[in-house]
Amino acid sequence: MKAFVIMGRTLKAVYDELFLCVFLSVMWWLGTILILPAAPATMGLHHVANRVANYKRVDNSFFWEAARQHIGRGWILYLLNLVVPAALLFNCWFYLNTQGWLRMFGIFWFWLFVVSLMVGQYVFPLFWQQDEPSIKLAWRNAAILALRHPLYTFLLLLFQLVLIVASVALTLPLFLLLPALIAFSANIGLVGLLQEMGLAPQPPQVPPR
């Protein structure tokens, strides 16, 4: 299946850009800990990951360039990606802790939470995939892709959850690789889907030796 090909390409891309991935992950953790640079660091991380997904040249200068761009829109994307799933998860928890038939609503909110995660993984990649970045278009297209390709999107999300669990278990990758792994997975996953739709460049042809 295409999703498993994307998983393999993600791991290969991280291996090929290992030192850059360590840099990106450390910068993301620093930004998250310091709070104020959290959104710019996330924007920079996904910009580099999107360039990798589209077979473009990358180095750490693209991280700094993107971190300085779209600061306001970056914070809107960042907060929406945090607040929407958190609100849905709270509703799920609230209704699952009620009595009687109201608990059924907990299942409904749980699936909305899962869908929000499926949609959310495409938002930052789609923002950078656009010729003219737009928050509205990024969210709209993320929802369309997630709903039109639910199995592919769910498998991609499941792959990211496996990466998180493995990184937590091994500890060191949690700090040195996990943010880059998640960003690479989301961006390569998006581009892989767009390639099938004829909306993204195909892999460059390697000339025969």
Buried (B, 14 or more C-beta within 10 A) or exposed (E): EBBEEBBEBBBEBBEEBEEBBBBBBBBBBEBBEEEEBBBBBBBBBBBBBBBBBBBEEBEBEBBBEBBEBBEEBBBEBBEBBEEBBEBBBEBBEEBBEEEEEEEEBBEEBBEBBBBBBBBBBBBBBBBBBEEEBBBEBBBEBBBEBBEEBEEBBBBBBEBBEEBBEEBEEEEEBBBBBBBBBBBBBBBBBBBBBBBEEEEBEEEEEEEEE
